[in-house]
Amino acid sequence: MESSDILITVADALGIFMTIVLPPLGAALAAGLIVGVLQAATQIQDQTLPQTVKLFVVIAVFAAMAGTLFHPLIRYTEAVFTGFPTMVP
């Protein structure tokens, strides 16, 4: 396996990683912003509230979009394991 093949494989893996991570990260960002504004408006000083809300939002996004998010990862893993004999000398 040449270095260009390794770079292509790693770039594909990073692209799939970004596809999986961005929707829950965006939802956690939005939830944190909303909870922060509500905490500022109501003057609640609880530090665990935003973390708990973000945790539940990320779990909900993963549960709702699991099939869509993890399908590229499953295809990529199958391709890596199928092509493994050609990768090693």
N, CA, C and O atoms as a GROMACS GRO file, in nm:
protein
  356
    1MET      N    1   0.085  -0.118   0.000
    1MET     CA    2   0.000   0.000   0.000
    1MET      C    3   0.089   0.123   0.000
    1MET      O    4   0.179   0.136   0.083
    2GLU      N    5   0.064   0.213  -0.091
    2GLU     CA    6   0.144   0.333  -0.104
    2GLU      C    7   0.093   0.443  -0.011
    2GLU      O    8  -0.017   0.434   0.043
    3SER      N    9   0.174   0.545   0.006
    3SER     CA   10   0.136   0.654   0.096
    3SER      C   11   0.016   0.731   0.042
    3SER      O   12  -0.063   0.784   0.121
    4SER      N   13   0.000   0.738  -0.088
    4SER     CA   14  -0.116   0.808  -0.143
    4SER      C   15  -0.245   0.732  -0.112
    4SER      O   16  -0.350   0.792  -0.089
    5ASP      N   17  -0.237   0.599  -0.112
    5ASP     CA   18  -0.355   0.518  -0.076
    5ASP      C   19  -0.391   0.538   0.070
    5ASP      O   20  -0.509   0.543   0.106
    6ILE      N   21  -0.291   0.549   0.154
    6ILE     CA   22  -0.316   0.571   0.296
    6ILE      C   23  -0.380   0.707   0.317
    6ILE      O   24  -0.474   0.721   0.396
    7LEU      N   25  -0.330   0.808   0.248
    7LEU     CA   26  -0.387   0.941   0.261
    7LEU      C   27  -0.532   0.946   0.213
    7LEU      O   28  -0.616   1.012   0.274
    8ILE      N   29  -0.562   0.877   0.106
    8ILE     CA   30  -0.700   0.871   0.056
    8ILE      C   31  -0.790   0.801   0.157
    8ILE      O   32  -0.902   0.845   0.182
    9THR      N   33  -0.742   0.691   0.215
    9THR     CA   34  -0.820   0.618   0.314
    9THR      C   35  -0.846   0.703   0.438
    9THR      O   36  -0.957   0.704   0.489
   10VAL      N   37  -0.744   0.773   0.485
   10VAL     CA   38  -0.760   0.858   0.603
   10VAL      C   39  -0.853   0.976   0.572
   10VAL      O   40  -0.935   1.014   0.656
   11ALA      N   41  -0.841   1.034   0.454
   11ALA     CA   42  -0.929   1.146   0.416
   11ALA      C   43  -1.074   1.100   0.408
   11ALA      O   44  -1.164   1.173   0.450
   12ASP      N   45  -1.097   0.982   0.355
   12ASP     CA   46  -1.234   0.928   0.351
   12ASP      C   47  -1.288   0.905   0.492
   12ASP      O   48  -1.403   0.935   0.521
   13ALA      N   49  -1.202   0.852   0.580
   13ALA     CA   50  -1.245   0.827   0.718
   13ALA      C   51  -1.277   0.958   0.790
   13ALA      O   52  -1.374   0.965   0.864
   14LEU      N   53  -1.197   1.061   0.768
   14LEU     CA   54  -1.225   1.190   0.831
   14LEU      C   55  -1.353   1.254   0.776
   14LEU      O   56  -1.428   1.317   0.850
   15GLY      N   57  -1.378   1.237   0.647
   15GLY     CA   58  -1.502   1.287   0.589
   15GLY      C   59  -1.624   1.219   0.649
   15GLY      O   60  -1.725   1.285   0.677
   16ILE      N   61  -1.616   1.089   0.668
   16ILE     CA   62  -1.727   1.015   0.730
   16ILE      C   63  -1.744   1.057   0.876
   16ILE      O   64  -1.856   1.070   0.925
   17PHE      N   65  -1.631   1.078   0.944
   17PHE     CA   66  -1.636   1.124   1.083
   17PHE      C   67  -1.708   1.258   1.094
   17PHE      O   68  -1.791   1.278   1.182
   18MET      N   69  -1.676   1.350   1.003
   18MET     CA   70  -1.742   1.481   1.005
   18MET      C   71  -1.891   1.469   0.973
   18MET      O   72  -1.972   1.542   1.029
   19THR      N   73  -1.927   1.377   0.886
   19THR     CA   74  -2.068   1.356   0.854
   19THR      C   75  -2.145   1.305   0.975
   19THR      O   76  -2.261   1.341   0.995
   20ILE      N   77  -2.081   1.222   1.055
   20ILE     CA   78  -2.147   1.166   1.172
   20ILE      C   79  -2.154   1.268   1.286
   20ILE      O   80  -2.253   1.273   1.358
   21VAL      N   81  -2.052   1.349   1.302
   21VAL     CA   82  -2.041   1.436   1.418
   21VAL      C   83  -2.116   1.568   1.404
   21VAL      O   84  -2.167   1.621   1.502
   22LEU      N   85  -2.124   1.622   1.284
   22LEU     CA   86  -2.179   1.756   1.268
   22LEU      C   87  -2.327   1.772   1.308
   22LEU      O   88  -2.358   1.872   1.374
   23PRO      N   89  -2.419   1.682   1.274
   23PRO     CA   90  -2.558   1.705   1.317
   23PRO      C   91  -2.577   1.708   1.469
   23PRO      O   92  -2.644   1.798   1.519
   24PRO      N   93  -2.521   1.612   1.545
   24PRO     CA   94  -2.536   1.623   1.691
   24PRO      C   95  -2.464   1.744   1.749
   24PRO      O   96  -2.511   1.804   1.846
   25LEU      N   97  -2.350   1.780   1.691
   25LEU     CA   98  -2.277   1.896   1.739
   25LEU      C   99  -2.356   2.024   1.716
   25LEU      O  100  -2.360   2.111   1.803
   26GLY      N  101  -2.418   2.036   1.600
   26GLY     CA  102  -2.500   2.153   1.572
   26GLY      C  103  -2.622   2.160   1.663
   26GLY      O  104  -2.660   2.267   1.709
   27ALA      N  105  -2.684   2.045   1.689
   27ALA     CA  106  -2.799   2.042   1.779
   27ALA      C  107  -2.758   2.078   1.921
   27ALA      O  108  -2.831   2.149   1.991
   28ALA      N  109  -2.641   2.030   1.965
   28ALA     CA  110  -2.593   2.064   2.099
   28ALA      C  111  -2.560   2.213   2.109
   28ALA      O  112  -2.583   2.275   2.213
   29LEU      N  113  -2.507   2.269   2.002
   29LEU     CA  114  -2.478   2.412   2.000
   29LEU      C  115  -2.606   2.494   2.013
   29LEU      O  116  -2.612   2.590   2.090
   30ALA      N  117  -2.708   2.456   1.936
   30ALA     CA  118  -2.836   2.528   1.943
   30ALA      C  119  -2.901   2.513   2.079
   30ALA      O  120  -2.954   2.610   2.134
   31ALA      N  121  -2.898   2.392   2.134
   31ALA     CA  122  -2.958   2.369   2.266
   31ALA      C  123  -2.884   2.448   2.374
   31ALA      O  124  -2.947   2.504   2.463
   32GLY      N  125  -2.752   2.451   2.367
   32GLY     CA  126  -2.674   2.528   2.464
   32GLY      C  127  -2.704   2.676   2.456
   32GLY      O  128  -2.711   2.744   2.558
   33LEU      N  129  -2.720   2.726   2.335
   33LEU     CA  130  -2.752   2.867   2.318
   33LEU      C  131  -2.890   2.900   2.375
   33LEU      O  132  -2.906   3.000   2.444
   34ILE      N  133  -2.988   2.815   2.347
   34ILE     CA  134  -3.123   2.838   2.398
   34ILE      C  135  -3.126   2.830   2.550
   34ILE      O  136  -3.187   2.914   2.616
   35VAL      N  137  -3.061   2.728   2.607
   35VAL     CA  138  -3.059   2.714   2.753
   35VAL      C  139  -2.983   2.830   2.816
   35VAL      O  140  -3.023   2.880   2.921
   36GLY      N  141  -2.875   2.875   2.753
   36GLY     CA  142  -2.801   2.990   2.806
   36GLY      C  143  -2.883   3.116   2.808
   36GLY      O  144  -2.878   3.193   2.905
   37VAL      N  145  -2.960   3.139   2.702
   37VAL     CA  146  -3.047   3.257   2.700
   37VAL      C  147  -3.156   3.245   2.806
   37VAL      O  148  -3.187   3.342   2.875
   38LEU      N  149  -3.214   3.126   2.819
   38LEU     CA  150  -3.318   3.108   2.922
   38LEU      C  151  -3.260   3.123   3.063
   38LEU      O  152  -3.326   3.178   3.151
   39GLN      N  153  -3.138   3.074   3.085
   39GLN     CA  154  -3.075   3.090   3.217
   39GLN      C  155  -3.047   3.237   3.245
   39GLN      O  156  -3.064   3.283   3.358
   40ALA      N  157  -3.004   3.310   3.145
   40ALA     CA  158  -2.978   3.453   3.165
   40ALA      C  159  -3.106   3.529   3.192
   40ALA      O  160  -3.109   3.622   3.272
   41ALA      N  161  -3.213   3.490   3.124
   41ALA     CA  162  -3.341   3.560   3.143
   41ALA      C  163  -3.402   3.531   3.279
   41ALA      O  164  -3.463   3.618   3.340
   42THR      N  165  -3.386   3.407   3.326
   42THR     CA  166  -3.448   3.370   3.454
   42THR      C  167  -3.351   3.377   3.571
   42THR      O  168  -3.391   3.355   3.685
   43GLN      N  169  -3.224   3.408   3.546
   43GLN     CA  170  -3.118   3.417   3.645
   43GLN      C  171  -3.098   3.288   3.724
   43GLN      O  172  -3.070   3.292   3.844
   44ILE      N  173  -3.112   3.176   3.656
   44ILE     CA  174  -3.082   3.045   3.717
   44ILE      C  175  -2.932   3.024   3.706
   44ILE      O  176  -2.876   3.039   3.598
   45GLN      N  177  -2.866   2.989   3.815
   45GLN     CA  178  -2.721   2.976   3.816
   45GLN      C  179  -2.674   2.831   3.822
   45GLN      O  180  -2.563   2.804   3.868
   46ASP      N  181  -2.756   2.738   3.778
   46ASP     CA  182  -2.720   2.597   3.780
   46ASP      C  183  -2.625   2.566   3.666
   46ASP      O  184  -2.656   2.594   3.550
   47GLN      N  185  -2.508   2.508   3.697
   47GLN     CA  186  -2.408   2.480   3.594
   47GLN      C  187  -2.431   2.347   3.524
   47GLN      O  188  -2.379   2.325   3.415
   48THR      N  189  -2.507   2.258   3.584
   48THR     CA  190  -2.527   2.127   3.524
   48THR      C  191  -2.644   2.124   3.427
   48THR      O  192  -2.655   2.031   3.347
   49LEU      N  193  -2.730   2.222   3.431
   49LEU     CA  194  -2.848   2.224   3.344
   49LEU      C  195  -2.811   2.226   3.195
   49LEU      O  196  -2.867   2.145   3.120
   50PRO      N  197  -2.721   2.313   3.149
   50PRO     CA  198  -2.690   2.311   3.005
   50PRO      C  199  -2.625   2.180   2.961
   50PRO      O  200  -2.652   2.131   2.851
   51GLN      N  201  -2.539   2.121   3.045
   51GLN     CA  202  -2.473   1.997   3.007
   51GLN      C  203  -2.574   1.883   2.996
   51GLN      O  204  -2.565   1.799   2.906
   52THR      N  205  -2.669   1.879   3.088
   52THR     CA  206  -2.770   1.775   3.086
   52THR      C  207  -2.859   1.787   2.962
   52THR      O  208  -2.890   1.688   2.896
   53VAL      N  209  -2.901   1.909   2.933
   53VAL     CA  210  -2.986   1.931   2.815
   53VAL      C  211  -2.910   1.894   2.688
   53VAL      O  212  -2.966   1.828   2.600
   54LYS      N  213  -2.784   1.935   2.677
   54LYS     CA  214  -2.705   1.903   2.558
   54LYS      C  215  -2.685   1.752   2.544
   54LYS      O  216  -2.690   1.699   2.433
   55LEU      N  217  -2.663   1.684   2.655
   55LEU     CA  218  -2.646   1.538   2.651
   55LEU      C  219  -2.772   1.471   2.597
   55LEU      O  220  -2.763   1.384   2.511
   56PHE      N  221  -2.888   1.511   2.646
   56PHE     CA  222  -3.013   1.452   2.600
   56PHE      C  223  -3.042   1.487   2.453
   56PHE      O  224  -3.097   1.406   2.379
   57VAL      N  225  -3.005   1.607   2.412
   57VAL     CA  226  -3.025   1.647   2.272
   57VAL      C  227  -2.937   1.563   2.180
   57VAL      O  228  -2.982   1.517   2.075
   58VAL      N  229  -2.811   1.543   2.218
   58VAL     CA  230  -2.720   1.462   2.136
   58VAL      C  231  -2.769   1.318   2.128
   58VAL      O  232  -2.764   1.257   2.021
   59ILE      N  233  -2.814   1.263   2.239
   59ILE     CA  234  -2.867   1.126   2.240
   59ILE      C  235  -2.991   1.117   2.151
   59ILE      O  236  -3.008   1.020   2.077
   60ALA      N  237  -3.078   1.218   2.157
   60ALA     CA  238  -3.199   1.218   2.075
   60ALA      C  239  -3.165   1.228   1.926
   60ALA      O  240  -3.228   1.162   1.844
   61VAL      N  241  -3.066   1.309   1.892
   61VAL     CA  242  -3.028   1.322   1.751
   61VAL      C  243  -2.967   1.191   1.700
   61VAL      O  244  -2.999   1.146   1.590
   62PHE      N  245  -2.880   1.130   1.781
   62PHE     CA  246  -2.823   1.002   1.741
   62PHE      C  247  -2.932   0.895   1.727
   62PHE      O  248  -2.927   0.814   1.634
   63ALA      N  249  -3.029   0.895   1.817
   63ALA     CA  250  -3.136   0.795   1.810
   63ALA      C  251  -3.226   0.820   1.688
   63ALA      O  252  -3.269   0.725   1.623
   64ALA      N  253  -3.254   0.946   1.659
   64ALA     CA  254  -3.344   0.976   1.548
   64ALA      C  255  -3.277   0.956   1.412
   64ALA      O  256  -3.343   0.919   1.315
   65MET      N  257  -3.147   0.981   1.405
   65MET     CA  258  -3.078   0.978   1.276
   65MET      C  259  -2.976   0.865   1.265
   65MET      O  260  -2.886   0.872   1.182
   66ALA      N  261  -2.988   0.764   1.347
   66ALA     CA  262  -2.886   0.658   1.351
   66ALA      C  263  -2.868   0.590   1.216
   66ALA      O  264  -2.755   0.570   1.171
   67GLY      N  265  -2.975   0.556   1.151
   67GLY     CA  266  -2.964   0.488   1.022
   67GLY      C  267  -2.900   0.575   0.916
   67GLY      O  268  -2.818   0.528   0.837
   68THR      N  269  -2.937   0.702   0.914
   68THR     CA  270  -2.882   0.794   0.816
   68THR      C  271  -2.736   0.827   0.844
   68THR      O  272  -2.655   0.834   0.752
   69LEU      N  273  -2.703   0.847   0.970
   69LEU     CA  274  -2.568   0.887   1.005
   69LEU      C  275  -2.467   0.774   0.991
   69LEU      O  276  -2.355   0.797   0.946
   70PHE      N  277  -2.505   0.654   1.030
   70PHE     CA  278  -2.407   0.546   1.037
   70PHE      C  279  -2.402   0.459   0.911
   70PHE      O  280  -2.316   0.371   0.902
   71HIS      N  281  -2.490   0.483   0.815
   71HIS     CA  282  -2.486   0.405   0.692
   71HIS      C  283  -2.354   0.424   0.615
   71HIS      O  284  -2.298   0.324   0.569
   72PRO      N  285  -2.303   0.547   0.598
   72PRO     CA  286  -2.173   0.561   0.530
   72PRO      C  287  -2.059   0.493   0.606
   72PRO      O  288  -1.967   0.440   0.544
   73LEU      N  289  -2.064   0.494   0.738
   73LEU     CA  290  -1.960   0.428   0.817
   73LEU      C  291  -1.963   0.278   0.796
   73LEU      O  292  -1.858   0.214   0.787
   74ILE      N  293  -2.081   0.222   0.789
   74ILE     CA  294  -2.093   0.077   0.767
   74ILE      C  295  -2.041   0.040   0.628
   74ILE      O  296  -1.969  -0.059   0.613
   75ARG      N  297  -2.077   0.120   0.526
   75ARG     CA  298  -2.027   0.094   0.390
   75ARG      C  299  -1.875   0.107   0.384
   75ARG      O  300  -1.808   0.026   0.320
   76TYR      N  301  -1.820   0.207   0.450
   76TYR     CA  302  -1.675   0.228   0.451
   76TYR      C  303  -1.604   0.113   0.522
   76TYR      O  304  -1.501   0.066   0.475
   77THR      N  305  -1.658   0.069   0.633
   77THR     CA  306  -1.598  -0.042   0.707
   77THR      C  307  -1.601  -0.169   0.623
   77THR      O  308  -1.503  -0.244   0.620
   78GLU      N  309  -1.712  -0.195   0.557
   78GLU     CA  310  -1.718  -0.312   0.470
   78GLU      C  311  -1.617  -0.303   0.356
   78GLU      O  312  -1.554  -0.403   0.321
   79ALA      N  313  -1.599  -0.185   0.300
   79ALA     CA  314  -1.502  -0.167   0.191
   79ALA      C  315  -1.359  -0.187   0.240
   79ALA      O  316  -1.276  -0.245   0.170
   80VAL      N  317  -1.331  -0.139   0.360
   80VAL     CA  318  -1.196  -0.157   0.415
   80VAL      C  319  -1.168  -0.304   0.441
   80VAL      O  320  -1.061  -0.354   0.405
   81PHE      N  321  -1.261  -0.373   0.502
   81PHE     CA  322  -1.239  -0.514   0.532
   81PHE      C  323  -1.239  -0.600   0.406
   81PHE      O  324  -1.169  -0.702   0.400
   82THR      N  325  -1.316  -0.560   0.306
   82THR     CA  326  -1.314  -0.634   0.179
   82THR      C  327  -1.183  -0.614   0.105
   82THR      O  328  -1.129  -0.708   0.047
   83GLY      N  329  -1.132  -0.491   0.107
   83GLY     CA  330  -1.009  -0.462   0.038
   83GLY      C  331  -0.884  -0.485   0.120
   83GLY      O  332  -0.774  -0.454   0.074
   84PHE      N  333  -0.897  -0.536   0.238
   84PHE     CA  334  -0.782  -0.556   0.327
   84PHE      C  335  -0.674  -0.648   0.267
   84PHE      O  336  -0.556  -0.618   0.280
   85PRO      N  337  -0.710  -0.758   0.201
   85PRO     CA  338  -0.604  -0.843   0.143
   85PRO      C  339  -0.519  -0.770   0.038
   85PRO      O  340  -0.402  -0.804   0.021
   86THR      N  341  -0.576  -0.672  -0.032
   86THR     CA  342  -0.496  -0.597  -0.129
   86THR      C  343  -0.415  -0.487  -0.065
   86THR      O  344  -0.321  -0.435  -0.126
   87MET      N  345  -0.449  -0.451   0.058
   87MET     CA  346  -0.376  -0.344   0.127
   87MET      C  347  -0.245  -0.390   0.186
   87MET      O  348  -0.149  -0.314   0.191
   88VAL      N  349  -0.240  -0.513   0.231
   88VAL     CA  350  -0.118  -0.563   0.296
   88VAL      C  351  -0.033  -0.636   0.193
   88VAL      O  352  -0.086  -0.701   0.103
   89PRO      N  353   0.099  -0.626   0.208
   89PRO     CA  354   0.185  -0.696   0.109
   89PRO      C  355   0.190  -0.844   0.129
   89PRO      O  356   0.257  -0.914   0.054
   0.00000   0.00000   0.00000
